[in-house]
């Protein structure tokens, strides 16, 4: 149980440090997808 707690705490820390980078990557992917969708119309 202690291992699960420490792992969850580590994941939470990684999430807090990288959520802005993740948001940046998701924004790029969504914009590329929208561009491809518009290109097929």
C-alpha positions as CSV (number, residue, x, y, z in Angstrom):
1,X,0.0,0.0,0.0
2,X,2.9,2.4,0.8
3,X,4.4,1.7,-2.7
4,X,1.0,2.6,-4.3
5,X,0.9,5.8,-2.3
6,X,4.4,6.9,-3.1
7,X,3.8,6.0,-6.8
8,X,0.7,8.1,-6.9
9,X,2.5,11.0,-5.3
10,X,5.2,10.7,-7.9
11,X,2.7,10.7,-10.7
12,X,1.0,13.7,-9.2
13,X,4.3,15.6,-9.0
14,X,5.1,14.7,-12.6
15,X,1.6,15.8,-13.7
16,X,2.0,19.2,-11.9
17,X,5.4,19.8,-13.6
18,X,4.4,18.7,-17.1
19,X,0.7,19.6,-17.5
20,X,1.6,22.8,-19.4
21,X,3.8,20.8,-21.8
22,X,1.0,18.2,-22.2
23,X,-1.5,21.0,-22.9
24,X,0.9,22.4,-25.5
25,X,1.3,19.1,-27.3
26,X,-2.4,18.4,-27.2
27,X,-3.1,21.9,-28.7
28,X,-0.7,21.2,-31.5
29,X,-2.2,17.8,-32.2
30,X,-5.8,19.2,-32.2
31,X,-4.8,22.0,-34.5
32,X,-3.2,19.6,-36.9
33,X,-6.3,17.4,-36.9
34,X,-8.5,20.3,-37.5
35,X,-6.3,21.4,-40.4
36,X,-6.4,17.9,-41.9
37,X,-10.2,17.8,-41.5
38,X,-10.7,21.2,-43.2
39,X,-8.3,20.1,-46.0
40,X,-10.5,17.1,-46.8
41,X,-13.7,19.2,-47.2
